[in-house]
Amino acid sequence: MKKEELVELILNDKETFKVQHAKNNDINLSESDLSHSNLENMDFTNIDFSETSFCETILSNIKFIDCDLTGADFSRAQLSECDFSGALLNSASFNYAIVNYCNFSDADMSGANFSEADLSNSDFSTSENLESSRFDEGTIWPETEKLPEDFDCSYNYDLSSLREDEDNNSEIY
């Protein structure tokens, strides 16, 4: 099936999509547009959703287990009880998203952006590379026991925000 047909099934015929997914364990839906939709109770295990837009989507009880979500855009999405176990979330954007009771066990968070996101009830305790994610003072983190031991959520400046104060304040004599 073509990518566009599979996206149409996700949006309008979950049962037929479930049959197609069971037949083909190597589905590529990269660069798809699933924004502004409402998705619930779906199993997307092992699907390539790299560079896919989930902007302003409501996602409830979705299994993203072992998915490639590199560069996926979850900006302003509402996620609840989603499972991202083992997912690749490199450079994924969760800006302004509300992420409730989601599981990020063994998910690779390198470069993920959580600016202004509410993550207060989700579990990142066994996620990987969370220290390489981007966030700001508006990011709401879960309690300490739901974060990796070595993660410091009070440090919110990534390398791109470093200032060159010394260069700007020094005069050449």
C-alpha positions, 0 to 999 in steps of 0.5 A: 500500500502507498504511504498516503493510503496507510495514512488515510486508514490511520485517520479513518479506518483503524481496523483495516490499518491494524490488519495491514500493520499485522501483514507488514512489519516494515511500514514507512510513514516518514514525512507524513502529516497526521496533524490536527487529528484525534488518534486513540487506542492504536499500535504503531510498533516499529513504524518509521514516522521520521519527520512526521507531523503530529502537530496539535494532534490528540494522541491517547493510548498509542504504542510507539514502541521501537518507532523511528520518530527522528525529527517528528513534530509533536508541537502543541499535541496532547499525549496521554498514556502513550508508550515510547519504549525503545523509540528513537526521538532524536531531534523530535519536537514536543514544544508546548505539548502536554505529555501525560502518563507516557512511558519513555523507557529506553527511548533515545531522547538526544536532541529532542526539544521540550520547550514549554512542554508539560511532562509532569506525569510521564516516566523518563527514568530509563530514557537515554540521552535526556541530558542531550535534549533541549528545554527551557524554564517553561518546561514542566518536568515530572518528579525526580524519581521519574527522571534519570539519576544523572539528569539535571532539569534545572540546567536549561541552556544548551550549547547553542544558547551560550553567550560570548560575554567575554568577547562582547565586553572586552576591548582591544588595546 
